[in-house]
């Protein structure tokens, strides 16, 4: 799966979790900079990504998933 496809799915998950289709995202978006972002949102996005791609993140990986790019790259590595 291409990184762009992964990015698009992650963007949908983030917008669904925050119930805001107008959120503008790119690879460099820092998750904490998104309006209304909190620890519950973070948990829901990570679990949504795990379900969508059929993967699991380790505890160490979770601490590093602070940008959209980090999530995309981690998902891509697990799918490779």
CNS distance restraints for C-alpha pairs under 8 A (distance, minus, plus):
assign (resid   1 and name CA) (resid   5 and name CA) 6.64 0.50 0.50
assign (resid   1 and name CA) (resid   6 and name CA) 7.07 0.50 0.50
assign (resid   1 and name CA) (resid  76 and name CA) 7.25 0.50 0.50
assign (resid   1 and name CA) (resid  79 and name CA) 7.44 0.50 0.50
assign (resid   2 and name CA) (resid   6 and name CA) 6.49 0.50 0.50
assign (resid   2 and name CA) (resid  76 and name CA) 7.66 0.50 0.50
assign (resid   3 and name CA) (resid   7 and name CA) 6.01 0.50 0.50
assign (resid   3 and name CA) (resid  72 and name CA) 6.48 0.50 0.50
assign (resid   3 and name CA) (resid  73 and name CA) 7.38 0.50 0.50
assign (resid   3 and name CA) (resid  76 and name CA) 6.59 0.50 0.50
assign (resid   4 and name CA) (resid   8 and name CA) 6.18 0.50 0.50
assign (resid   5 and name CA) (resid   9 and name CA) 6.38 0.50 0.50
assign (resid   6 and name CA) (resid  10 and name CA) 6.17 0.50 0.50
assign (resid   6 and name CA) (resid  72 and name CA) 5.97 0.50 0.50
assign (resid   6 and name CA) (resid  75 and name CA) 7.47 0.50 0.50
assign (resid   6 and name CA) (resid  76 and name CA) 7.39 0.50 0.50
assign (resid   7 and name CA) (resid  11 and name CA) 6.04 0.50 0.50
assign (resid   7 and name CA) (resid  27 and name CA) 7.50 0.50 0.50
assign (resid   7 and name CA) (resid  68 and name CA) 7.56 0.50 0.50
assign (resid   7 and name CA) (resid  69 and name CA) 7.90 0.50 0.50
assign (resid   7 and name CA) (resid  72 and name CA) 5.85 0.50 0.50
assign (resid   8 and name CA) (resid  12 and name CA) 6.32 0.50 0.50
assign (resid   9 and name CA) (resid  13 and name CA) 6.30 0.50 0.50
assign (resid  10 and name CA) (resid  14 and name CA) 6.19 0.50 0.50
assign (resid  10 and name CA) (resid  45 and name CA) 7.89 0.50 0.50
assign (resid  10 and name CA) (resid  49 and name CA) 6.67 0.50 0.50
assign (resid  10 and name CA) (resid  68 and name CA) 7.67 0.50 0.50
assign (resid  10 and name CA) (resid  71 and name CA) 7.96 0.50 0.50
assign (resid  10 and name CA) (resid  72 and name CA) 7.44 0.50 0.50
assign (resid  11 and name CA) (resid  15 and name CA) 6.15 0.50 0.50
assign (resid  11 and name CA) (resid  25 and name CA) 6.88 0.50 0.50
assign (resid  12 and name CA) (resid  16 and name CA) 5.99 0.50 0.50
assign (resid  13 and name CA) (resid  17 and name CA) 6.06 0.50 0.50
assign (resid  13 and name CA) (resid  45 and name CA) 6.15 0.50 0.50
assign (resid  13 and name CA) (resid  48 and name CA) 6.48 0.50 0.50
assign (resid  13 and name CA) (resid  49 and name CA) 7.24 0.50 0.50
assign (resid  14 and name CA) (resid  18 and name CA) 6.21 0.50 0.50
assign (resid  14 and name CA) (resid  45 and name CA) 5.92 0.50 0.50
assign (resid  15 and name CA) (resid  19 and name CA) 5.60 0.50 0.50
assign (resid  15 and name CA) (resid  20 and name CA) 5.17 0.50 0.50
assign (resid  15 and name CA) (resid  21 and name CA) 5.38 0.50 0.50
assign (resid  15 and name CA) (resid  22 and name CA) 7.81 0.50 0.50
assign (resid  15 and name CA) (resid  23 and name CA) 6.56 0.50 0.50
assign (resid  16 and name CA) (resid  20 and name CA) 6.74 0.50 0.50
assign (resid  16 and name CA) (resid  21 and name CA) 7.41 0.50 0.50
assign (resid  17 and name CA) (resid  41 and name CA) 6.49 0.50 0.50
assign (resid  17 and name CA) (resid  44 and name CA) 6.69 0.50 0.50
assign (resid  17 and name CA) (resid  45 and name CA) 6.65 0.50 0.50
assign (resid  18 and name CA) (resid  36 and name CA) 7.43 0.50 0.50
assign (resid  18 and name CA) (resid  37 and name CA) 7.75 0.50 0.50
assign (resid  18 and name CA) (resid  41 and name CA) 7.06 0.50 0.50
assign (resid  25 and name CA) (resid  29 and name CA) 5.96 0.50 0.50
assign (resid  25 and name CA) (resid  68 and name CA) 7.97 0.50 0.50
assign (resid  26 and name CA) (resid  68 and name CA) 7.13 0.50 0.50
assign (resid  27 and name CA) (resid  67 and name CA) 7.32 0.50 0.50
assign (resid  27 and name CA) (resid  68 and name CA) 5.22 0.50 0.50
assign (resid  27 and name CA) (resid  69 and name CA) 4.56 0.50 0.50
assign (resid  28 and name CA) (resid  67 and name CA) 6.28 0.50 0.50
assign (resid  28 and name CA) (resid  68 and name CA) 6.29 0.50 0.50
assign (resid  28 and name CA) (resid  69 and name CA) 5.96 0.50 0.50
assign (resid  29 and name CA) (resid  33 and name CA) 7.43 0.50 0.50
assign (resid  29 and name CA) (resid  67 and name CA) 5.59 0.50 0.50
assign (resid  29 and name CA) (resid  68 and name CA) 5.68 0.50 0.50
assign (resid  29 and name CA) (resid  69 and name CA) 7.53 0.50 0.50
assign (resid  30 and name CA) (resid  34 and name CA) 7.27 0.50 0.50
assign (resid  30 and name CA) (resid  66 and name CA) 6.01 0.50 0.50
assign (resid  30 and name CA) (resid  67 and name CA) 4.34 0.50 0.50
assign (resid  30 and name CA) (resid  68 and name CA) 6.61 0.50 0.50
assign (resid  31 and name CA) (resid  37 and name CA) 7.11 0.50 0.50
assign (resid  31 and name CA) (resid  42 and name CA) 7.96 0.50 0.50
assign (resid  31 and name CA) (resid  66 and name CA) 5.68 0.50 0.50
assign (resid  31 and name CA) (resid  67 and name CA) 5.31 0.50 0.50
assign (resid  31 and name CA) (resid  68 and name CA) 6.77 0.50 0.50
assign (resid  32 and name CA) (resid  37 and name CA) 5.90 0.50 0.50
assign (resid  32 and name CA) (resid  38 and name CA) 7.34 0.50 0.50
assign (resid  32 and name CA) (resid  66 and name CA) 7.31 0.50 0.50
assign (resid  33 and name CA) (resid  37 and name CA) 7.34 0.50 0.50
assign (resid  37 and name CA) (resid  41 and name CA) 5.87 0.50 0.50
assign (resid  37 and name CA) (resid  42 and name CA) 7.27 0.50 0.50
assign (resid  38 and name CA) (resid  42 and name CA) 6.30 0.50 0.50
assign (resid  39 and name CA) (resid  43 and name CA) 6.21 0.50 0.50
assign (resid  40 and name CA) (resid  44 and name CA) 6.13 0.50 0.50
assign (resid  41 and name CA) (resid  45 and name CA) 6.11 0.50 0.50
assign (resid  42 and name CA) (resid  46 and name CA) 6.21 0.50 0.50
assign (resid  43 and name CA) (resid  47 and name CA) 6.10 0.50 0.50
assign (resid  44 and name CA) (resid  48 and name CA) 5.84 0.50 0.50
assign (resid  45 and name CA) (resid  49 and name CA) 6.10 0.50 0.50
assign (resid  46 and name CA) (resid  50 and name CA) 6.22 0.50 0.50
assign (resid  47 and name CA) (resid  51 and name CA) 6.20 0.50 0.50
assign (resid  48 and name CA) (resid  52 and name CA) 6.01 0.50 0.50
assign (resid  49 and name CA) (resid  53 and name CA) 6.02 0.50 0.50
assign (resid  49 and name CA) (resid  54 and name CA) 8.00 0.50 0.50
assign (resid  49 and name CA) (resid  55 and name CA) 7.82 0.50 0.50
assign (resid  50 and name CA) (resid  54 and name CA) 5.50 0.50 0.50
assign (resid  50 and name CA) (resid  55 and name CA) 4.80 0.50 0.50
assign (resid  50 and name CA) (resid  56 and name CA) 5.51 0.50 0.50
assign (resid  50 and name CA) (resid  57 and name CA) 7.35 0.50 0.50
assign (resid  51 and name CA) (resid  55 and name CA) 6.86 0.50 0.50
assign (resid  53 and name CA) (resid  75 and name CA) 7.55 0.50 0.50
assign (resid  55 and name CA) (resid  75 and name CA) 7.68 0.50 0.50
assign (resid  55 and name CA) (resid  78 and name CA) 7.03 0.50 0.50
assign (resid  57 and name CA) (resid  61 and name CA) 5.89 0.50 0.50
assign (resid  57 and name CA) (resid  62 and name CA) 6.36 0.50 0.50
assign (resid  58 and name CA) (resid  62 and name CA) 6.29 0.50 0.50
assign (resid  59 and name CA) (resid  63 and name CA) 6.72 0.50 0.50
assign (resid  60 and name CA) (resid  64 and name CA) 7.02 0.50 0.50
assign (resid  61 and name CA) (resid  65 and name CA) 6.49 0.50 0.50
assign (resid  64 and name CA) (resid  70 and name CA) 7.13 0.50 0.50
assign (resid  65 and name CA) (resid  70 and name CA) 5.25 0.50 0.50
assign (resid  65 and name CA) (resid  71 and name CA) 5.52 0.50 0.50
assign (resid  66 and name CA) (resid  70 and name CA) 6.61 0.50 0.50
assign (resid  66 and name CA) (resid  71 and name CA) 7.67 0.50 0.50
assign (resid  67 and name CA) (resid  71 and name CA) 6.59 0.50 0.50
assign (resid  68 and name CA) (resid  72 and name CA) 6.21 0.50 0.50
assign (resid  69 and name CA) (resid  73 and name CA) 5.98 0.50 0.50
assign (resid  70 and name CA) (resid  74 and name CA) 6.02 0.50 0.50
assign (resid  71 and name CA) (resid  75 and name CA) 6.08 0.50 0.50
assign (resid  72 and name CA) (resid  76 and name CA) 6.08 0.50 0.50
assign (resid  73 and name CA) (resid  77 and name CA) 6.11 0.50 0.50
assign (resid  74 and name CA) (resid  78 and name CA) 6.31 0.50 0.50
assign (resid  75 and name CA) (resid  79 and name CA) 6.22 0.50 0.50
assign (resid  76 and name CA) (resid  80 and name CA) 6.11 0.50 0.50
